[in-house]
Amino acid sequence: MTHHHENCNSGLTVLSFLAGAVTGAAIALLVAPKSGRETREMLAGYGEEIRDKCRHLPDEVREHAGSAVERGRAMIDQGKELIEKGSQLASEGKEYLDEKKKTLSAAIEAGKKAMAREKEVLDQALQEKE
């Protein structure tokens, strides 16, 4: 993995951890048996702690978050293009199969007609021998 991707993954890991910590803290506070004032004070403390941690995040992580969003958009665009190409190929494949099906059906029909003519010829030859 390249250095760029490792830094990006590290930054995303830190951001994910912080988001999880905030969510967990919020749930813990909501179910904890404390008074409203105590809960507000704890929330304020957690808010300050998170702000401090976010201030210490390197600018590089913030940049990687932006580039990750750009790469995500590019991947979505590529995915859309691939889906469009796949749909086009499926359509072309269906047309090809329909054409081959018609050709095969015509060949079968021609074979049936030829067999019927040969049967008539054979029946006539048998009747003439009698």
C-alpha positions in Angstrom: 0.0 0.0 0.0 1.4 3.4 -0.8 2.3 6.0 1.9 -0.6 8.2 0.7 -3.2 5.4 1.2 -1.7 4.5 4.6 -2.1 8.1 5.8 -5.6 8.3 4.5 -6.6 5.1 6.1 -5.0 6.3 9.4 -7.0 9.5 9.2 -10.2 7.8 8.5 -9.6 5.4 11.3 -9.1 8.3 13.7 -12.2 10.0 12.5 -14.2 6.8 12.7 -13.0 6.2 16.3 -14.0 9.7 17.3 -17.4 9.3 15.8 -17.9 6.0 17.6 -16.7 7.6 20.9 -19.2 10.4 20.6 -22.0 8.0 19.8 -21.1 5.7 22.6 -20.8 8.6 25.1 -24.1 10.1 24.0 -25.9 6.7 24.5 -24.2 6.2 27.9 -25.3 9.6 29.0 -28.9 9.1 27.9 -29.3 5.9 29.8 -27.3 6.9 32.9 -29.3 7.7 36.0 -28.0 11.3 36.5 -29.7 14.6 36.9 -30.2 16.9 34.0 -27.5 19.3 35.3 -25.0 16.5 35.8 -25.7 15.2 32.3 -25.3 18.6 30.8 -22.0 19.1 32.5 -20.7 15.7 31.4 -21.8 16.5 27.8 -20.0 19.9 27.9 -16.9 18.1 29.2 -17.1 15.5 26.4 -17.6 18.3 23.9 -14.5 20.1 25.0 -12.5 16.9 25.0 -13.6 16.1 21.5 -12.8 19.7 20.3 -9.4 19.4 21.8 -8.8 16.0 20.1 -10.0 17.5 16.8 -7.7 20.4 17.1 -4.8 18.0 17.4 -5.7 16.1 14.3 -3.0 16.8 11.7 -4.0 19.0 8.7 -2.9 16.1 6.6 -5.8 14.0 7.9 -8.3 16.7 7.0 -6.8 16.9 3.5 -7.0 13.2 3.1 -10.7 13.3 4.1 -11.3 15.7 1.3 -9.4 13.6 -1.2 -11.2 10.5 0.0 -14.5 12.2 -0.8 -13.1 13.1 -4.3 -11.9 9.5 -4.8 -15.3 8.2 -3.7 -17.1 10.4 -6.2 -14.7 9.3 -8.9 -15.4 5.7 -8.0 -19.1 6.3 -8.2 -18.7 7.9 -11.6 -16.6 5.0 -12.8 -19.2 2.6 -11.4 -22.0 4.4 -13.3 -19.9 4.2 -16.5 -19.3 0.4 -16.0 -23.0 -0.1 -15.3 -23.8 1.7 -18.5 -21.3 -0.3 -20.5 -22.6 -3.5 -19.0 -26.1 -2.6 -19.9 -25.0 -1.8 -23.5 -23.2 -5.1 -23.8 -26.1 -7.0 -22.4 -28.4 -5.3 -24.9 -26.0 -6.1 -27.8 -25.7 -9.7 -26.5 -29.5 -10.0 -26.5 -29.7 -8.6 -30.0 -27.0 -11.1 -31.1 -28.9 -14.0 -29.5 -32.2 -12.9 -31.0 -30.5 -12.8 -34.4 -29.0 -16.3 -34.0 -32.4 -17.6 -32.7 -34.1 -16.3 -35.9 -31.4 -17.9 -38.0 -31.7 -21.2 -36.2 -35.5 -21.1 -36.4 -35.3 -20.5 -40.2 -32.8 -23.4 -40.6 -35.0 -25.7 -38.6 -38.0 -24.7 -40.7 -36.1 -25.2 -43.9 -35.0 -28.6 -42.7 -38.6 -29.6 -41.9 -39.7 -28.5 -45.4 -36.9 -30.4 -47.0 -37.7 -33.5 -45.0 -41.4 -33.2 -46.0 -40.4 -32.9 -49.7 -38.1 -36.0 -49.4 -40.9 -37.9 -47.7 -43.3 -37.1 -50.6 -40.7 -38.2 -53.1 -40.1 -41.4 -51.2 -43.8 -42.0 -50.8 -44.3 -41.5 -54.6 -41.5 -43.8 -55.4 -43.0 -46.5 -53.1 -46.4 -46.1 -54.7 -45.0 -46.4 -58.2 -43.3 -49.7 -57.3 -46.6 -51.2 -56.2 
